[in-house]
């Protein structure tokens, strides 16, 4: 009875073993191997001993193995990896899957045409194929895994499937020649490092349905001056080279500029928002309440951070965010804070290990401004913006207390 009970499982195992005993045939240095005896499908790859001399690969649509005809549906994982002399590759119309690392480090390939039936491109499938300049991916391909085209240094333009919903992590990382990419309107997610260090990418379009852009998606894109966000997108918007949340309260990315003052409508700055940028000096207004632990990672030119809030902004992430020489903040960077808050910064997580210096100019009892009609912004001591006006008398109507007032470049304290 026990044997009868387990017969279905034994049959499954037997069938699995039958498919695992793969037969193969070699044609023009290309190995065709059975993938499924039941479905009569086969995979293709090149034996290690043949990779060094392979120059051309015309993959057949079907082959005869052990007297049976098999259709080629898959390129095996790492199947053509390190074929350093491979220049010409022809993929069969029957191909559905290109497994991970299939063509990694094939620098001599300059062109590749994907068949219409292609469904999946695996992890690192074409990484370091530095000769490819243009890619058109068929609409039937809905799965493109991480780093599939990373370090394709000559890649200039990409056409993605029309119904693609996600750009995987590191997908086009280090594509330093990338100038143009046509985003599908169905795109919902752009994962971390999807366009990392695409140095020549000058603008990018964010479609209407995009709802999740992960931290560091555009890290190191030092030429990215324009985010074209669809006006009907309910999650994101752009302004002055910044990628922002729809209400502008969260800053996701800003990679250009030498000197930058974060707008006062921003309250949260995400991880990698300024990473690898050319910033030399940045000012954080009192409205900034939170910032990521890697907001300034690898900003090698950053020398001055002016933090205007009397209450240190919350640093989200690991303790060593701002530690000098940690790789997160350049050793030459100095953080200037309000003099009366220096001790508080020195005791606060995320700030206590930085090179902190007091910023002078606070601590007076009245405004000294000869600029009649100047634009005034008034804050409470905890950095909350409570009034914007050009009428000085409106300040006098505030409840009794101590306030911080900005007038042009002047920042001063008043007591009412």
JOPE-V633151 format. One record per residue. N is the residue number from 1. RES is the residue in one small letter. NEAR is the number of other ideal C-beta (glycine too) atoms within 8 Angstrom. Layout:
BEGIN
[[N & RES & NEAR] [N & RES & NEAR]]
END
This chain:
BEGIN
[[1 & x & 4] [2 & x & 5] [3 & x & 6] [4 & x & 6] [5 & x & 6] [6 & x & 8] [7 & x & 8] [8 & x & 6] [9 & x & 7] [10 & x & 8] [11 & x & 8] [12 & x & 8] [13 & x & 8] [14 & x & 8] [15 & x & 9] [16 & x & 8] [17 & x & 8] [18 & x & 8] [19 & x & 12] [20 & x & 6] [21 & x & 6] [22 & x & 8] [23 & x & 8] [24 & x & 9] [25 & x & 9] [26 & x & 8] [27 & x & 7] [28 & x & 5] [29 & x & 8] [30 & x & 11] [31 & x & 10] [32 & x & 15] [33 & x & 13] [34 & x & 12] [35 & x & 12] [36 & x & 8] [37 & x & 7] [38 & x & 6] [39 & x & 6] [40 & x & 9] [41 & x & 12] [42 & x & 14] [43 & x & 13] [44 & x & 13] [45 & x & 12] [46 & x & 13] [47 & x & 9] [48 & x & 5] [49 & x & 5] [50 & x & 9] [51 & x & 13] [52 & x & 7] [53 & x & 7] [54 & x & 13] [55 & x & 7] [56 & x & 8] [57 & x & 13] [58 & x & 7] [59 & x & 13] [60 & x & 9] [61 & x & 8] [62 & x & 9] [63 & x & 11] [64 & x & 8] [65 & x & 13] [66 & x & 4] [67 & x & 4] [68 & x & 7] [69 & x & 7] [70 & x & 14] [71 & x & 10] [72 & x & 17] [73 & x & 11] [74 & x & 14] [75 & x & 15] [76 & x & 11] [77 & x & 8] [78 & x & 11] [79 & x & 13] [80 & x & 15] [81 & x & 12] [82 & x & 7] [83 & x & 12] [84 & x & 10] [85 & x & 9] [86 & x & 14] [87 & x & 8] [88 & x & 9] [89 & x & 11] [90 & x & 8] [91 & x & 11] [92 & x & 10] [93 & x & 7] [94 & x & 11] [95 & x & 15] [96 & x & 9] [97 & x & 11] [98 & x & 12] [99 & x & 13] [100 & x & 10] [101 & x & 13] [102 & x & 16] [103 & x & 16] [104 & x & 14] [105 & x & 9] [106 & x & 15] [107 & x & 9] [108 & x & 9] [109 & x & 14] [110 & x & 7] [111 & x & 7] [112 & x & 10] [113 & x & 7] [114 & x & 10] [115 & x & 11] [116 & x & 7] [117 & x & 10] [118 & x & 16] [119 & x & 9] [120 & x & 12] [121 & x & 12] [122 & x & 14] [123 & x & 9] [124 & x & 13] [125 & x & 16] [126 & x & 14] [127 & x & 14] [128 & x & 10] [129 & x & 14] [130 & x & 9] [131 & x & 9] [132 & x & 15] [133 & x & 10] [134 & x & 9] [135 & x & 11] [136 & x & 8] [137 & x & 12] [138 & x & 11] [139 & x & 6] [140 & x & 9] [141 & x & 14] [142 & x & 9] [143 & x & 7] [144 & x & 11] [145 & x & 13] [146 & x & 10] [147 & x & 13] [148 & x & 15] [149 & x & 15] [150 & x & 14] [151 & x & 9] [152 & x & 16] [153 & x & 9] [154 & x & 9] [155 & x & 15] [156 & x & 9] [157 & x & 11] [158 & x & 14] [159 & x & 7] [160 & x & 11] [161 & x & 11] [162 & x & 8] [163 & x & 8] [164 & x & 13] [165 & x & 8] [166 & x & 9] [167 & x & 12] [168 & x & 12] [169 & x & 10] [170 & x & 13] [171 & x & 15] [172 & x & 15] [173 & x & 14] [174 & x & 10] [175 & x & 14] [176 & x & 9] [177 & x & 10] [178 & x & 15] [179 & x & 8] [180 & x & 7] [181 & x & 10] [182 & x & 7] [183 & x & 10] [184 & x & 11] [185 & x & 8] [186 & x & 10] [187 & x & 14] [188 & x & 9] [189 & x & 12] [190 & x & 12] [191 & x & 14] [192 & x & 9] [193 & x & 11] [194 & x & 16] [195 & x & 15] [196 & x & 13] [197 & x & 10] [198 & x & 16] [199 & x & 9] [200 & x & 9] [201 & x & 13] [202 & x & 8] [203 & x & 9] [204 & x & 12] [205 & x & 8] [206 & x & 14] [207 & x & 12] [208 & x & 7] [209 & x & 9] [210 & x & 14] [211 & x & 7] [212 & x & 8] [213 & x & 10] [214 & x & 11] [215 & x & 10] [216 & x & 12] [217 & x & 14] [218 & x & 14] [219 & x & 11] [220 & x & 11] [221 & x & 14] [222 & x & 10] [223 & x & 10] [224 & x & 16] [225 & x & 7] [226 & x & 9] [227 & x & 13] [228 & x & 9] [229 & x & 11] [230 & x & 9] [231 & x & 4] [232 & x & 5] [233 & x & 14] [234 & x & 5] [235 & x & 8] [236 & x & 14] [237 & x & 9] [238 & x & 12] [239 & x & 8] [240 & x & 3] [241 & x & 12] [242 & x & 12] [243 & x & 13] [244 & x & 14] [245 & x & 10] [246 & x & 9] [247 & x & 5] [248 & x & 11] [249 & x & 9] [250 & x & 12] [251 & x & 13] [252 & x & 13] [253 & x & 14] [254 & x & 12] [255 & x & 14] [256 & x & 10] [257 & x & 9] [258 & x & 7] [259 & x & 8] [260 & x & 10] [261 & x & 7] [262 & x & 12] [263 & x & 9] [264 & x & 9] [265 & x & 7] [266 & x & 15] [267 & x & 9] [268 & x & 11] [269 & x & 14] [270 & x & 13] [271 & x & 11] [272 & x & 13] [273 & x & 13] [274 & x & 13] [275 & x & 14] [276 & x & 10] [277 & x & 11] [278 & x & 9] [279 & x & 14] [280 & x & 9] [281 & x & 12] [282 & x & 13] [283 & x & 10] [284 & x & 13] [285 & x & 12] [286 & x & 12] [287 & x & 11] [288 & x & 14] [289 & x & 9] [290 & x & 11] [291 & x & 13] [292 & x & 14] [293 & x & 11] [294 & x & 13] [295 & x & 13] [296 & x & 12] [297 & x & 11] [298 & x & 6] [299 & x & 14] [300 & x & 5] [301 & x & 8] [302 & x & 16] [303 & x & 9] [304 & x & 10] [305 & x & 13] [306 & x & 10] [307 & x & 11] [308 & x & 11] [309 & x & 15] [310 & x & 11] [311 & x & 8] [312 & x & 12] [313 & x & 11] [314 & x & 8] [315 & x & 13] [316 & x & 8] [317 & x & 9] [318 & x & 5] [319 & x & 5] [320 & x & 8] [321 & x & 12] [322 & x & 13] [323 & x & 10] [324 & x & 10] [325 & x & 5] [326 & x & 8] [327 & x & 5] [328 & x & 11] [329 & x & 14] [330 & x & 9] [331 & x & 6] [332 & x & 6] [333 & x & 15] [334 & x & 10] [335 & x & 13] [336 & x & 11] [337 & x & 14] [338 & x & 11] [339 & x & 10] [340 & x & 7] [341 & x & 12] [342 & x & 11] [343 & x & 6] [344 & x & 10] [345 & x & 14] [346 & x & 9] [347 & x & 6] [348 & x & 9] [349 & x & 6] [350 & x & 12] [351 & x & 14] [352 & x & 9] [353 & x & 7] [354 & x & 11] [355 & x & 7] [356 & x & 12] [357 & x & 8] [358 & x & 9] [359 & x & 11] [360 & x & 5] [361 & x & 6] [362 & x & 12] [363 & x & 5] [364 & x & 7] [365 & x & 5] [366 & x & 6] [367 & x & 9] [368 & x & 7] [369 & x & 8] [370 & x & 4] [371 & x & 7] [372 & x & 4] [373 & x & 4] [374 & x & 9] [375 & x & 7] [376 & x & 13] [377 & x & 10] [378 & x & 14] [379 & x & 13] [380 & x & 9] [381 & x & 8] [382 & x & 6] [383 & x & 14] [384 & x & 7] [385 & x & 11] [386 & x & 8] [387 & x & 10] [388 & x & 7] [389 & x & 9] [390 & x & 6] [391 & x & 5] [392 & x & 8] [393 & x & 6] [394 & x & 9] [395 & x & 14] [396 & x & 7] [397 & x & 5] [398 & x & 11] [399 & x & 4] [400 & x & 3] [401 & x & 8] [402 & x & 7] [403 & x & 14] [404 & x & 15] [405 & x & 14] [406 & x & 10] [407 & x & 11] [408 & x & 8] [409 & x & 3] [410 & x & 10] [411 & x & 9] [412 & x & 13] [413 & x & 11] [414 & x & 12] [415 & x & 6] [416 & x & 10]]
END
